[in-house]
Amino acid sequence: MKIIISDNNDSFTHNLAHLVFRTSGFKPEVMPWTELTAARAAEADHLFISPGPGCPAEYPLYSFIKDITAHVTGICLGMQILNEIHGGTTTRAPLPVHGKTDVIEWQGGSRRVARYHSLYCGKVASCFDIESANADGLPMIIRHKTNPFTGFQFHPESFLTENGGEFIAYALGK
């Protein structure tokens, strides 16, 4: 399986690469987001869009994503990018949250997850289902209705997230 992680200049990217490897058994290729092209993305079985600073508008090179056939997982900023290229919007969160845990309900159980963000998907694109939201109603997990695209607003790769590999395995279809 060929896995690419598009690095949006985030300090968590290599934690993500380690978790993806530990979960899948495949070593992902990490590349700067500025080097990702539609052709490179087409080589992947699975593409991860990493967390990063700023907002989706600062990363215009991702517009081709909605037309690729690879599985795509967006984490934090990556989820916001997936949402925006499909017609959703990104909004400033009521309160910025950095390095805090939150509890979400997902697949019949409670999960403790790590949040590091000041923006969120204010309007989720109609092609996505919200699989989990936090107690304040902020979308934490979205899944495309027909394509293999998943978004996590929180950080599965953070040590603060319980069983982060479970989320990565879900995104990978395991």
Protein Blocks (a to p, Z undefined) as FASTA:
>chain_A
ZZddddehiaklmmmmmmmmmmnopacddddfklpcfklmmmpmbdcddddehjfklmmm
lmmmmmpmbdcddehjlmmmmmmmnopacdddfbacehiacdddeehiacddddddfbdc
fbacfkbccfbdcfkopafbdcdfkbccdddfbdfkbmklghklmmmmmmnoZZ
